[in-house]
Amino acid sequence: MRPFFRRNSIRIGFCVLLAFAFIVIEMFWVPYQREKRAEAYLQSLGGRTEWSYRGPAWVPKSMHPRLPLMWSVTQVKFGADDIPASNVPTSRGSEARLSALDALPRIAVLDLGGDDVTDAGLIRLEQLRTLTTLDLSGTKTTVEGRNRLRKVLSHCRIVPEP
């Protein structure tokens, strides 16, 4: 009688390969597609996005364009002139824009200058722990609301300064 592993080595190898494929899909493909959908939605609301390479540093720069799954949205900009005129009230539009940011886990720069964001909308921004720069100039936020956000996101530079 042959040992179990020798008898089933092809089946075990196939299962290991299949498990590896599922892990790769879950780690790279699913987040990439989530960010692509969020980007399309933000662009439909008048936003502009920028992608940055987030893969390993040892990969040559010439290979970066060939590895789309290693890129992620790092900047989102909404200017007052970028927001399309629509029948939707602007406070609802800013809520929709802020809710779409949840799908962008690696966002570093967010420009909401001139948008209709209020202190209630700043609560959604507290979840964006990777923010390094946040522009709130021309918004309806108060100094108290921005200071509360500064305490939560202590590493983030929030404009306007107090």
Secondary structure, 3 states (H helix, E strand, C coil): CCCHHHHCHHHHHHHHHHHHHHHHHHHHHHHHHHHHHHHHHHHHCCCEEEEEECCCCCCCHHHHHHCHHHEEEEEEECCCCCCCCCCCCHHHHHHHHHHHHHHCCCCCEEECCCCCCCHHHHHHHCCCCCCCEEECCCCCCCHHHHHHHHHHCCCCEEECCC
